[in-house]
Amino acid sequence: MKKFIAILMSLIMVLAFAACTDTSEDPTNASDALTDGNAAEDVSAEEATDADKVTFTVGFDAEFPPFGFIADDGSYDGFDLAVAKEVCERLDWEFIAQPIDWGSKDAELANGTIDCIWNGFTKNGREDLYTWTDAYYDNSIVMVVRADDGIETLADLEGKNVITQAASSALDALNAEKNAELLASFGELIETADYNNAFMELGMGTADAIAVDYGVALYNLAAQEEGTYVILDEAVSSEQYAIGFLLGNTELAATVWEQVEAIAADGTMAEIAAAYEEKGLVTDSLVLLAD
């Protein structure tokens, strides 16, 4: 009996000691727990924010200055990309510049690799193929020739070899019905991957003229010795650039265009344009600034 009482008393003492040493009242432990809990909550909130952020992927031709090109430091640059980036900053979207093969632009858009085609993209003649914004730039397709070849008009290109970029607006312009007679007069129409190669061919004499967008022509002529090439006064065609979205994607197109108009209205577009004038951008051709 005494042994039982001794065991019972020992048990009571243990329970009483445990009650006196309850760590739930320890301010140090409480502070640590609160700190750890807040840190975990902060990390989760940050991850959720990143995951939910809208990405906007712009498909562009990296060989199409001044609208899209590779800068000296290897980064992607260009007037169109700069405006697109400003749109994303205002909407708190993540901007992604995605260089594409111009001949595969439709496939890239259809499979969702890109959200739009925004890079000196001609609207004329393609109105039913994409959901378009309004035009933001007036552009002409012109011919660049060697200055000492004696070619002064489009008629002088009879029997000559003309080169242009594959799947380009210049190629579309040459294939237009109104230019059927001009096209038929060429000795050969050569398609090449990009305009850098076209100017190499012109320089080597394997091509006699380049059909190219006016702004791109200005950019490339600025990089050559003055008087090497000239642009014919007579244009092949006139056209306008707009932003092309997947057919039916009207909501995204409207959201982006609303910001583009705001960028033009508050003077930001003019500031951006000024940085690309020396690369061939014709500020007077920006429709929104003219308005």
PyMOL commands that set and color helices and strands:
alter all, ss='L'
color gray80, all
select helices_A, chain A and resi 2-20+23-25+27-52+79-91+102-110+154-157+169-175+177-185+195-204+214-222+250-265+268-274+277-279+283-285+287-290
alter helices_A, ss='H'
color red, helices_A
select strands_A, chain A and resi 55-60+63-64+68-70+76-77+94-99+116-117+131-132+137-146+161-165+188-192+209-213+229-231+237-241+244-245
alter strands_A, ss='S'
color yellow, strands_A
deselect
rebuild
show_as cartoon
